[in-house]
Amino acid sequence: MYDIIIVGAGPAGLTAALYALRANKKVLILEAKAYGGQIIKANVVKNYPAIKEISGTDYAEVLYNQVMDLGATFKYETVLKVNPDKTVVTQDNTYKARAVIIATGAENRKLNLVGEQDYVGKGVSYCATCDGNFFKNQTCAVVGGGNSALEDALYLADICKHVYLIHRRDTFRGENKLVEELKKKENVELIFNAEVTGLKGEDVLKRIEVKKHDGQTLDLDVAALFIAVGQEPKNEIFANVCSLNDNGYIEAKDEVYTNTPGIYVAGDARVKVLRQLTTAVSDGSLAATIAIKEMYD
């Protein structure tokens, strides 16, 4: 029996664990893949208060060690179901808690192109900082228009011969500062009002087909395509204890409450205006604090 079970070990989940452990609670963290969540894919984090600059992996490691030093129980298990009575079922075990915090975040959205999954690891990637060095001094492309796409293009511009940045609109959604930095890069080519419509190559990716909204088709030779078109949650397994919106995000009342007593949500898994590291840790601290308080009400 645990006081709090936390599903997911990204910044929101680990921060929730930190607050719960400092309140002397017995905490179990369940994670299917790797601790750190999406932040481990960030080469450099520069907008976190009081930390001028840190890599995403370093940030995640410091937070994880901080939590483990306080006595958390951490298990790599895939959660299959959370029940209203706060039992959590994994592929290996069933656990019981007084409260459950869902902090599973979101995953990279796919383009759903023919052959996309076949090319993963063979030229298609969703993480430039993870895989960019495999394509050093080659030509690559990035698709997307938010901060992730802009940051990926900037990172690749420093190691690749040429970088195409393809966006389906005529303006970027990301920060103006990033856009201005990109415009200074002589090896970055911006392609607006266009979409990637095809992947070509035999064993590995060799070319991409890009269709512009004016009807023009481009056939670009690239060694890699980095897809940065947003995220999507995987919350279907929580539908019995949480309300989901049309995009699959958990609808939370007052930021952390689900519609099942004793079950809370934190981080990118929920409906929210801003999905950033700062809001993830805010969610985690709030969810744990409320969960602890309501144990005694």
Residue pairs with C-beta under 8 A, 6 or more apart in sequence:
1 26
1 96
1 97
1 98
2 26
2 27
2 28
2 73
2 95
2 96
2 97
2 98
3 20
3 25
3 26
3 27
3 97
3 98
3 99
3 292
3 295
4 16
4 17
4 20
4 25
4 26
4 27
4 28
4 97
4 98
4 99
4 100
4 101
4 288
4 291
4 292
5 27
5 28
5 29
5 30
5 86
5 88
5 95
5 97
5 99
5 100
5 101
6 13
6 16
6 17
6 20
6 27
6 28
6 29
6 30
6 100
6 101
6 103
7 13
7 30
7 79
7 82
7 88
7 100
7 101
7 102
7 103
7 104
8 30
8 31
8 37
8 102
8 103
8 104
8 105
8 267
8 269
9 29
9 30
9 31
9 34
9 35
9 36
9 37
9 64
9 74
9 103
10 35
10 36
10 37
10 38
10 39
10 103
10 104
10 105
10 267
10 268
10 280
11 36
11 37
11 39
11 59
11 60
11 63
11 267
11 277
11 280
11 281
11 284
12 37
12 103
12 105
12 266
12 267
12 268
12 280
12 281
12 283
12 284
12 287
13 29
13 31
13 37
13 101
13 103
13 266
13 267
13 284
14 29
14 35
14 60
14 63
14 64
14 67
14 284
15 63
15 266
15 280
15 281
15 283
15 284
15 285
15 288
16 101
16 103
16 266
16 283
16 284
16 285
16 287
16 288
16 291
17 27
17 29
17 67
17 70
17 72
17 284
17 288
18 63
18 66
18 67
18 70
18 284
18 285
18 288
19 284
19 285
19 288
19 289
19 292
20 27
20 288
20 291
20 292
21 27
21 67
21 70
21 71
21 72
22 70
23 288
23 292
25 292
26 73
27 71
27 72
27 73
28 72
28 73
28 74
28 75
28 95
28 97
29 67
29 72
29 73
29 74
29 75
30 75
30 77
30 79
30 88
30 90
30 95
31 74
31 75
31 76
31 77
32 76
32 77
32 78
32 79
33 76
34 40
35 60
35 64
35 74
36 56
36 57
36 59
36 60
36 61
36 63
36 64
37 60
37 105
37 267
37 268
37 280
38 105
38 106
38 231
38 268
39 45
39 56
39 59
39 60
39 277
40 56
40 57
40 60
41 56
41 127
41 129
41 130
42 55
42 56
42 129
42 151
43 55
43 56
43 128
43 129
43 151
43 155
44 53
44 54
44 55
44 56
45 51
45 53
45 54
45 55
45 56
45 59
45 277
46 52
46 53
47 276
47 277
47 278
48 54
48 59
48 277
48 278
49 278
51 59
56 129
59 277
67 74
68 74
75 90
77 90
77 91
77 92
77 93
78 90
78 91
79 88
79 89
79 90
79 104
79 237
80 89
80 90
80 91
80 237
81 88
81 89
81 237
81 240
82 88
82 89
82 100
82 102
82 237
82 238
82 240
82 241
82 263
83 89
83 240
83 241
84 240
84 241
84 260
84 263
85 96
86 96
86 97
86 98
86 99
86 100
86 262
86 263
87 94
87 95
87 96
87 97
88 94
88 95
88 96
88 97
88 100
98 262
98 295
99 262
99 263
99 264
99 291
99 292
99 294
99 295
100 262
100 263
100 264
101 263
101 264
101 265
101 266
101 284
101 287
101 288
101 291
102 235
102 238
102 242
102 250
102 258
102 263
102 264
102 265
102 266
102 269
103 265
103 266
103 267
103 269
103 283
103 284
103 287
104 233
104 234
104 235
104 267
104 269
105 231
105 233
105 267
105 268
105 269
106 231
106 232
106 233
106 234
106 249
106 268
106 269
106 275
107 231
107 232
107 233
107 234
108 126
108 127
108 227
108 228
108 230
108 231
109 227
109 229
109 230
109 231
109 232
110 116
110 117
110 227
111 143
111 196
111 227
111 229
113 196
113 197
113 198
113 199
114 198
114 199
115 199
116 124
116 199
119 199
119 201
119 204
119 205
119 225
122 201
122 203
122 204
122 205
123 199
123 201
123 204
123 205
123 206
123 222
123 223
123 224
123 225
124 199
124 205
124 224
124 225
124 227
125 131
125 224
125 225
125 226
125 227
126 226
126 227
126 228
127 226
128 142
128 151
128 152
128 153
128 155
128 156
128 226
128 228
129 152
129 155
131 224
131 226
132 140
132 152
132 155
132 156
132 159
132 160
132 226
133 159
134 224
135 156
135 159
135 160
135 223
135 224
136 159
136 160
137 159
137 160
137 161
138 160
138 161
138 222
138 223
138 224
139 160
139 161
139 162
139 163
139 164
139 220
139 221
139 222
139 223
140 156
140 160
140 162
140 163
140 164
140 222
140 223
140 224
140 225
140 226
141 163
141 164
141 165
141 166
141 196
141 208
141 220
141 222
141 224
141 225
141 226
142 149
142 152
142 153
142 156
142 163
142 164
142 165
142 166
142 225
142 226
142 228
143 149
143 165
143 166
143 167
143 195
143 196
143 225
143 226
143 227
143 228
143 229
144 152
144 166
144 167
144 227
144 228
144 229
144 230
145 167
145 168
145 169
145 171
145 172
145 173
145 174
146 172
146 173
146 174
146 228
146 230
147 173
147 174
147 175
147 178
148 174
148 228
148 230
149 165
149 167
149 172
149 174
149 228
149 229
150 165
150 172
150 174
150 175
150 178
150 179
150 182
151 174
151 178
152 226
152 228
153 163
153 165
153 182
153 185
153 188
154 178
154 181
154 182
154 185
156 163
156 226
157 163
157 182
157 185
157 187
157 188
160 187
161 187
162 187
162 188
162 189
163 185
163 187
163 188
163 189
164 189
164 191
164 220
164 222
165 182
165 188
165 189
165 190
165 191
166 191
166 194
166 195
166 196
166 210
167 190
167 191
167 192
167 193
167 194
168 193
168 194
168 195
168 213
169 192
169 193
170 192
170 193
171 192
172 178
172 179
182 188
182 190
183 190
191 210
191 212
191 218
193 212
193 213
193 214
194 210
194 211
194 212
194 213
194 218
195 210
195 211
196 208
196 209
196 210
196 225
197 209
197 210
197 211
198 208
198 209
199 205
199 207
199 208
199 209
199 225
200 206
200 207
200 208
200 209
200 219
201 207
205 222
205 223
205 224
205 225
206 221
206 222
207 219
207 220
207 221
207 222
208 219
208 220
208 222
208 225
209 217
209 218
209 219
209 220
210 217
210 218
210 219
210 220
211 217
211 218
212 218
231 268
231 275
232 247
232 248
233 247
233 248
233 249
233 250
233 268
233 269
234 248
235 242
235 244
235 248
235 249
235 250
235 269
236 244
236 248
238 244
238 250
238 258
241 258
241 259
241 260
241 263
242 250
242 251
242 258
242 259
242 260
242 263
242 265
243 250
243 251
243 258
243 259
244 250
244 251
245 251
245 271
249 269
249 270
249 271
249 272
250 258
250 265
250 269
250 270
250 271
251 259
251 270
251 271
252 258
252 265
252 270
252 271
253 259
255 270
255 272
255 283
255 286
256 264
256 265
256 266
256 270
256 283
256 286
256 287
256 290
257 264
257 265
257 290
258 264
258 265
262 291
262 294
264 287
264 290
264 291
265 283
265 287
266 280
266 283
266 284
266 286
266 287
267 279
267 280
267 283
267 284
268 275
268 280
270 283
272 279
272 283
